[in-house]
Amino acid sequence: MTTATNSIVTDMALAPDGHLKIDWVQAHMPVLNRIREQFEKEQPFKGLKVTISLHLEAKTAYLAKVVKAGGAEVTITGSNPLSTQDDVCAALVEDGITVFAKYNPSPEEYKELLVKSLESKPDLIIDDGGDLVSLLHSERKDLAVNVRGGAEETTTGILRLKAMEKDGKLGFPMVAVNDAYCKYLFDNRYGTGQSVWDGINRTTNLVVAGKTVVVVGYGWCGKGVAMRAKGLGANVIVTEIDAIKGVEAYMDGFAVMPMIEAAKLGDFFVTVTGNRDVIRGEHYKVMKDGAILSNAGHFDVEVNKPELEALSSSKRTVRRNIEEYQLTDGRKVYILAEGRLVNLAAGDGHPAEIMDMTFALQAMSLKYVNDSYQTLGNTVVNVPYVLDEQVARFKLESLGTSVDVLSDEQKAYLDSWDEH
């Protein structure tokens, strides 16, 4: 590991490759480029310190550069041990951003890097999964003294924030970026749908057509994964705990059944629930020989690995990011990317054009919370609709198109109740 300009990264010699990656995504992120131009003129973060914890790859790196262009002193760390790209980290250091991150740190190193990223005592934060917020409200409350607020990227993180808010423990406002339309309609559905299969396909090099894919959870991420599996020619089964979503999946053309039944049929499994142990011991006992398990939820708890190990006679790595578990009865079950986010731990994450919209929301939400933190209270805050719509309009403009505008007469008609 290399220490450079107060940063901790793996190897500064990797920086040239990192710059190429960042340049590539920048060329495909027109909305964020437009916001960067605004930030350079307005300097909304001048004199402020911002700490970011996100999956540290090229698209995240460009977001950090946009925030820096707005006048901030930026520190960044990863939000998952297997999604950090060391070449990108080195490039960011050369770009004047403080980085505390490396690929595949131990759990102890990972926590230490998170703490390091907060030692600047930031004014604003961007979090992914709630690790920064958790530290600032527990072991390192001393590092939260300047925090005005921040923005949260994921469903998992927002669940944690809302639990803290309910218990009266949340110490500053956090914007729920994941709940914005331009996040879950596009990032969660189309981004996850494509990137999950990018990760699975590049890792396994196996055909999907004709196979049975079990999608565990039919939220917006699950919808995207199921839709893309169908497009690849798979037979898709959805498992759910929500009866309404179960009916939705059925009407979308997918088989719906309990996990214990789906476990007998699946060739590929993808978990997208945000909950723990959705694939566990009882399911392993009935799986096909050769079943492949992967997770696209934030934490590596959806596929219960300890229970699989307890049922296994041996374990070995058979291909990069593929672990083979041989069960005591001779069947083999495979887990991709240690049960961590398969689209990032075994791939490059969402496409740049998708993250363009999500990170535009992050940048604008960070400005919003900085402008409004004194009146927001210590709550979980929705992204204002005007920001959500603005991102969508910028996106349409970048595509060379637009939508219609209501006339005054049409507005008056919609606002009336006694005219026809």
Legacy VTK file of the C-alpha trace (Angstrom):
# vtk DataFile Version 3.0
C-alpha trace
ASCII
DATASET POLYDATA
POINTS 420 float
0.000 0.000 0.000
1.196 3.486 -0.854
0.786 6.645 1.194
0.692 9.740 -1.036
-0.202 13.331 -0.150
-2.019 12.174 2.999
-3.849 9.500 0.986
-3.692 5.733 1.369
-3.914 3.834 -1.914
-2.418 0.608 -3.251
-0.047 1.852 -5.964
0.352 5.329 -7.470
1.939 3.777 -10.564
-1.569 2.632 -11.573
-2.785 6.229 -12.027
-2.505 6.409 -15.863
-4.991 3.551 -16.291
-7.287 5.211 -13.781
-7.234 8.495 -15.692
-8.244 6.678 -18.889
-11.230 5.119 -17.116
-12.343 8.448 -15.665
-11.932 10.215 -19.023
-14.087 7.545 -20.673
-17.009 7.902 -18.268
-16.771 11.705 -18.278
-17.341 11.622 -22.031
-20.555 9.675 -21.422
-21.974 11.683 -18.499
-23.436 14.837 -20.113
-25.795 15.705 -17.249
-23.000 15.672 -14.687
-20.830 17.676 -17.088
-23.522 20.347 -17.210
-23.752 20.457 -13.428
-19.979 20.700 -13.216
-20.102 23.840 -15.358
-22.637 25.348 -12.961
-20.599 24.390 -9.914
-17.423 25.886 -11.372
-19.220 29.218 -11.771
-21.231 29.234 -8.524
-18.745 27.511 -6.156
-21.518 26.195 -3.851
-19.070 24.245 -1.649
-16.313 26.825 -1.387
-14.410 26.397 1.858
-16.294 23.213 2.811
-15.045 19.675 3.411
-16.931 16.781 1.817
-16.407 13.085 2.568
-17.761 10.536 0.084
-18.218 6.798 0.635
-19.387 5.098 -2.569
-18.336 2.198 -4.751
-15.002 3.621 -5.773
-14.755 3.169 -9.510
-14.543 5.596 -12.422
-18.083 7.016 -12.338
-17.823 7.722 -8.616
-14.439 9.303 -9.211
-15.951 11.731 -11.678
-18.660 12.684 -9.164
-15.885 13.466 -6.671
-14.209 15.690 -9.269
-17.494 17.526 -9.893
-17.940 18.184 -6.163
-14.338 19.405 -6.011
-15.035 21.695 -8.969
-17.711 23.278 -6.763
-15.033 24.432 -4.338
-14.988 21.546 -1.873
-12.031 19.849 -0.256
-12.968 16.249 -1.075
-12.017 13.047 0.716
-13.239 9.728 -0.637
-13.307 6.094 0.451
-14.981 2.905 -0.773
-18.303 1.481 0.376
-17.575 -2.168 -0.409
-14.252 -4.038 -0.102
-14.468 -5.673 -3.526
-15.725 -2.769 -5.642
-12.785 -0.392 -5.180
-10.552 -0.034 -8.249
-6.962 0.731 -7.290
-6.059 2.494 -10.535
-8.973 4.905 -10.140
-7.915 5.646 -6.552
-4.400 6.551 -7.706
-5.739 8.810 -10.457
-7.914 10.708 -7.980
-4.911 11.406 -5.763
-3.176 12.993 -8.767
-6.334 15.058 -9.311
-6.040 16.587 -5.848
-8.563 14.441 -3.993
-7.663 12.701 -0.746
-8.276 8.955 -1.023
-8.392 6.274 1.659
-9.227 3.092 -0.235
-7.853 -0.161 -1.615
-9.258 -3.257 -3.246
-10.137 -6.129 -0.896
-9.026 -4.791 2.484
-9.573 -6.895 5.574
-12.663 -5.966 7.638
-10.351 -4.171 10.075
-8.607 -2.236 7.279
-11.929 -1.361 5.685
-13.193 0.197 8.913
-9.901 2.005 9.449
-10.138 3.542 5.971
-13.692 4.711 6.675
-12.530 6.386 9.876
-9.582 8.002 8.068
-11.970 9.501 5.533
-13.894 11.190 8.337
-10.913 12.578 10.230
-11.112 15.790 8.208
-14.338 16.469 10.177
-16.456 17.029 7.066
-19.207 19.569 6.603
-21.125 17.335 4.187
-21.164 13.610 3.381
-22.328 11.285 0.632
-22.944 7.776 1.944
-23.742 4.381 0.406
-25.267 1.861 2.770
-24.925 3.979 5.898
-21.409 3.114 7.052
-20.309 6.756 7.408
-23.499 7.736 9.228
-23.191 4.741 11.523
-19.640 5.643 12.536
-20.569 9.299 13.067
-23.372 8.278 15.412
-21.492 5.620 17.373
-17.749 5.185 17.830
-16.677 8.473 16.247
-19.207 11.074 17.266
-16.273 13.447 17.682
-15.845 13.533 13.899
-19.452 14.687 13.342
-19.024 18.127 14.917
-19.174 20.022 11.601
-21.606 17.835 9.658
-24.462 19.851 8.177
-26.029 16.872 6.439
-25.610 14.622 3.469
-27.107 12.303 0.892
-27.656 8.524 0.906
-27.402 6.394 -2.241
-29.084 3.072 -1.451
-32.254 1.379 -0.266
-30.273 -0.336 2.494
-28.824 2.943 3.722
-32.213 4.651 3.766
-33.711 1.818 5.805
-30.961 2.350 8.379
-31.477 6.119 8.347
-35.229 5.836 8.824
-34.700 3.480 11.747
-32.363 6.052 13.314
-34.856 8.841 12.653
-37.680 6.802 14.207
-35.578 6.260 17.333
-34.680 9.961 17.501
-30.994 9.191 16.943
-30.323 10.881 13.603
-28.063 13.861 14.221
-28.362 15.745 10.910
-30.525 15.787 7.747
-29.896 13.154 5.074
-31.399 13.310 1.592
-32.836 9.981 0.405
-31.419 10.031 -3.115
-32.416 6.403 -3.698
-36.099 7.362 -3.420
-35.962 9.935 -6.219
-37.704 8.993 -9.467
-34.541 9.454 -11.531
-32.768 7.043 -9.186
-35.045 4.062 -8.764
-36.777 4.177 -12.145
-33.503 4.165 -14.064
-30.536 3.304 -11.832
-32.266 0.554 -9.858
-34.142 -0.913 -12.806
-32.042 -0.420 -15.941
-28.676 0.033 -14.230
-28.958 -2.993 -11.961
-30.646 -5.037 -14.660
-27.770 -4.598 -17.088
-24.828 -4.516 -14.700
-25.844 -7.657 -12.796
-25.847 -9.684 -15.990
-22.628 -8.014 -17.145
-21.033 -9.262 -13.913
-22.515 -12.757 -14.061
-21.752 -13.291 -17.736
-18.141 -12.080 -17.638
-17.486 -14.110 -14.494
-19.074 -17.431 -15.485
-18.780 -17.323 -19.302
-21.903 -19.519 -19.405
-25.024 -19.260 -21.524
-28.180 -17.859 -19.912
-30.667 -18.753 -22.663
-32.776 -21.752 -21.731
-31.643 -21.689 -18.094
-33.909 -21.019 -15.125
-33.132 -17.796 -13.264
-34.526 -17.198 -9.789
-34.804 -13.507 -8.874
-35.227 -13.093 -5.130
-37.127 -9.859 -4.539
-39.208 -7.848 -7.016
-38.466 -4.267 -6.104
-37.113 -1.949 -8.778
-33.754 -3.752 -8.829
-35.443 -7.138 -9.038
-37.645 -5.926 -11.879
-34.584 -4.909 -13.840
-32.750 -8.182 -13.208
-35.800 -10.236 -14.192
-36.439 -8.158 -17.333
-32.860 -8.565 -18.550
-32.827 -12.290 -17.730
-35.931 -12.689 -19.861
-34.220 -10.744 -22.643
-31.298 -13.167 -22.483
-33.699 -16.071 -23.046
-34.004 -17.374 -19.497
-37.032 -18.871 -17.804
-37.581 -16.530 -14.852
-38.975 -17.314 -11.417
-39.601 -14.539 -8.881
-39.811 -15.060 -5.121
-41.354 -12.380 -2.901
-42.735 -11.676 0.572
-45.060 -8.917 -0.726
-48.255 -10.298 -2.279
-48.806 -7.164 -4.389
-45.339 -7.428 -5.919
-45.968 -11.123 -6.423
-49.056 -10.349 -8.503
-47.080 -7.713 -10.414
-44.339 -10.229 -11.235
-46.966 -12.761 -12.360
-48.617 -10.205 -14.655
-45.177 -9.270 -16.011
-44.983 -12.844 -17.257
-42.863 -14.506 -14.576
-43.506 -17.596 -12.472
-44.002 -16.766 -8.784
-43.469 -19.245 -5.967
-41.921 -19.612 -2.478
-38.142 -19.846 -2.299
-38.183 -23.456 -1.114
-39.874 -24.434 -4.396
-37.782 -22.146 -6.597
-34.596 -23.520 -5.014
-35.273 -26.886 -6.658
-35.491 -25.365 -10.145
-32.939 -22.578 -10.428
-29.724 -22.636 -12.438
-28.874 -19.008 -11.558
-30.000 -17.183 -8.417
-29.844 -13.403 -7.911
-30.802 -11.881 -4.547
-32.004 -8.269 -4.489
-33.909 -7.861 -1.225
-31.804 -5.857 1.250
-32.534 -8.550 3.842
-30.431 -11.330 5.289
-30.555 -15.112 4.803
-32.969 -15.137 1.882
-31.023 -18.131 0.546
-30.061 -20.459 3.394
-29.541 -24.029 4.551
-32.947 -25.463 3.726
-32.604 -24.140 0.177
-29.107 -25.546 -0.404
-30.391 -29.001 0.494
-32.729 -29.087 -2.514
-30.704 -27.189 -5.146
-29.559 -28.655 -8.426
-25.972 -29.769 -8.834
-24.147 -26.772 -10.322
-26.489 -24.032 -9.104
-24.884 -20.563 -9.274
-25.677 -18.021 -6.541
-25.137 -14.270 -6.701
-26.189 -11.197 -4.763
-27.041 -7.679 -5.899
-28.050 -6.319 -2.498
-25.743 -3.956 -0.639
-24.386 -6.293 2.066
-23.084 -9.850 1.736
-25.727 -11.329 4.045
-28.462 -12.280 1.588
-26.802 -15.582 0.673
-26.008 -17.325 3.968
-22.435 -18.548 3.489
-21.875 -20.071 6.952
-24.817 -22.434 6.483
-23.522 -23.419 3.042
-20.072 -24.115 4.486
-21.631 -26.234 7.219
-23.261 -28.414 4.555
-20.069 -28.692 2.487
-17.183 -31.136 2.552
-14.824 -28.836 0.627
-14.497 -25.337 -0.797
-12.193 -23.990 -3.495
-11.828 -21.090 -5.918
-12.388 -22.472 -9.412
-12.277 -19.208 -11.358
-11.782 -15.594 -10.420
-14.775 -14.528 -8.317
-16.252 -18.051 -8.284
-16.122 -20.234 -5.173
-17.162 -23.869 -5.443
-18.778 -25.556 -2.459
-18.963 -29.349 -2.683
-21.797 -30.591 -0.509
-21.476 -33.775 1.493
-23.766 -35.598 -0.951
-21.509 -34.700 -3.893
-23.517 -31.820 -5.378
-21.678 -28.586 -6.157
-22.982 -25.070 -5.529
-21.178 -21.927 -6.663
-21.136 -18.425 -5.147
-20.036 -15.436 -7.199
-17.933 -12.584 -5.737
-18.121 -13.943 -2.173
-21.817 -13.077 -2.100
-21.040 -9.376 -2.416
-22.524 -7.064 -5.041
-21.983 -9.102 -8.178
-22.330 -6.139 -10.532
-19.509 -4.238 -8.810
-17.383 -6.922 -7.181
-17.319 -8.911 -10.441
-17.981 -6.082 -12.898
-17.778 -2.341 -13.485
-21.174 -1.459 -12.027
-23.949 0.426 -13.756
-23.430 1.954 -17.206
-22.041 5.483 -17.242
-25.182 6.963 -18.819
-27.290 5.597 -15.946
-24.963 6.779 -13.193
-24.897 10.155 -14.919
-28.458 10.713 -13.703
-27.935 9.237 -10.247
-24.760 11.185 -9.536
-26.336 14.350 -10.916
-28.979 13.855 -8.229
-26.246 13.297 -5.644
-24.453 16.510 -6.589
-27.641 18.571 -6.630
-28.901 17.013 -3.388
-25.622 17.843 -1.687
-26.038 21.479 -2.745
-29.663 21.400 -1.563
-28.816 20.108 1.895
-26.001 22.635 2.226
-28.358 25.464 1.266
-31.199 24.267 3.519
-29.703 22.292 6.424
-30.682 24.892 9.030
-34.386 24.391 8.281
-34.525 20.692 7.351
-34.204 19.273 10.863
-32.596 15.955 11.753
-34.721 13.943 9.351
-34.599 11.797 6.234
-35.466 14.222 3.436
-36.879 13.469 -0.003
-35.166 14.869 -3.078
-37.261 17.901 -4.108
-39.285 17.088 -7.214
-37.925 20.156 -8.979
-34.400 18.670 -8.788
-35.622 15.268 -9.936
-37.370 16.785 -12.952
-34.413 19.020 -13.751
-32.128 15.996 -14.015
-34.624 14.346 -16.362
-34.835 17.495 -18.513
-31.048 17.739 -18.695
-30.986 14.080 -19.729
-33.527 14.624 -22.508
-31.612 17.672 -23.740
-28.426 15.606 -23.872
-30.322 13.155 -26.089
-31.403 15.966 -28.404
-35.072 15.819 -27.435
-37.614 17.320 -25.053
-41.179 16.976 -23.772
-44.271 19.125 -24.320
-45.210 22.087 -22.112
-48.774 22.732 -20.944
-50.484 25.855 -22.244
-52.031 28.285 -19.763
-55.470 27.000 -20.759
-54.436 23.397 -20.108
-53.021 24.327 -16.701
-56.235 26.135 -15.805
-58.301 23.117 -16.900
-56.302 20.715 -14.763
-56.590 23.034 -11.758
-60.372 23.424 -12.058
-63.129 21.177 -10.761
-66.335 22.648 -12.216
-65.513 22.933 -15.913
-65.533 20.363 -18.689
LINES 1 421
420 0 1 2 3 4 5 6 7 8 9 10 11 12 13 14 15 16 17 18 19 20 21 22 23 24 25 26 27 28 29 30 31 32 33 34 35 36 37 38 39 40 41 42 43 44 45 46 47 48 49 50 51 52 53 54 55 56 57 58 59 60 61 62 63 64 65 66 67 68 69 70 71 72 73 74 75 76 77 78 79 80 81 82 83 84 85 86 87 88 89 90 91 92 93 94 95 96 97 98 99 100 101 102 103 104 105 106 107 108 109 110 111 112 113 114 115 116 117 118 119 120 121 122 123 124 125 126 127 128 129 130 131 132 133 134 135 136 137 138 139 140 141 142 143 144 145 146 147 148 149 150 151 152 153 154 155 156 157 158 159 160 161 162 163 164 165 166 167 168 169 170 171 172 173 174 175 176 177 178 179 180 181 182 183 184 185 186 187 188 189 190 191 192 193 194 195 196 197 198 199 200 201 202 203 204 205 206 207 208 209 210 211 212 213 214 215 216 217 218 219 220 221 222 223 224 225 226 227 228 229 230 231 232 233 234 235 236 237 238 239 240 241 242 243 244 245 246 247 248 249 250 251 252 253 254 255 256 257 258 259 260 261 262 263 264 265 266 267 268 269 270 271 272 273 274 275 276 277 278 279 280 281 282 283 284 285 286 287 288 289 290 291 292 293 294 295 296 297 298 299 300 301 302 303 304 305 306 307 308 309 310 311 312 313 314 315 316 317 318 319 320 321 322 323 324 325 326 327 328 329 330 331 332 333 334 335 336 337 338 339 340 341 342 343 344 345 346 347 348 349 350 351 352 353 354 355 356 357 358 359 360 361 362 363 364 365 366 367 368 369 370 371 372 373 374 375 376 377 378 379 380 381 382 383 384 385 386 387 388 389 390 391 392 393 394 395 396 397 398 399 400 401 402 403 404 405 406 407 408 409 410 411 412 413 414 415 416 417 418 419
